């Protein structure tokens, strides 16, 4: 039969072992939590980079579309001005010819 002192010593050893195991488990959990947080942060960072790249790509596409529209509008206006200028030159030449013929 074991004495009370032996039981107390055994209980203390068990308590120390339990405490040691609890400390080890806590350290492992803290380490795992840090690792999980770092992974989550890296994933969030990568996700944000992808979203930024996508937004930049959409903005470029929109800018190119707007530039094409502005260019097309400017070309149409330039073509119209050119046609008007050609007509005005023809009228100016005709007017000059009339003046020359009248003077001669």
Phi, psi and omega in degrees: 000140182270149180276167178298322180297320179292320178296318178297316179298317178296318179296320178296319178296317179296318179297317178297318179295318179296316179297318178298316179295319179297317178297317179298314179298318179297316178299317179297318180293321178296316179299315180296320179296319178297315179298316179298318180295319178296319178295318179295320178295317179296320179294318178296320179297315180296318179299317180295320177298317179297316180297320179295316179297319178296316179297319179296318179297316179296321179295319177298314180300316179296318178298318178295320179296315179296319179298320178296319179296315180296318179296317180296318179296316180295321178296317179297317179295320179295317178299318179296317178296322179296315179298317178298317180297318179298316178297318180294323178294316179298317178295320179295319178295317179297318179296317178296319179297319178297318179295320180294316181295322179292327181282335184275000000 
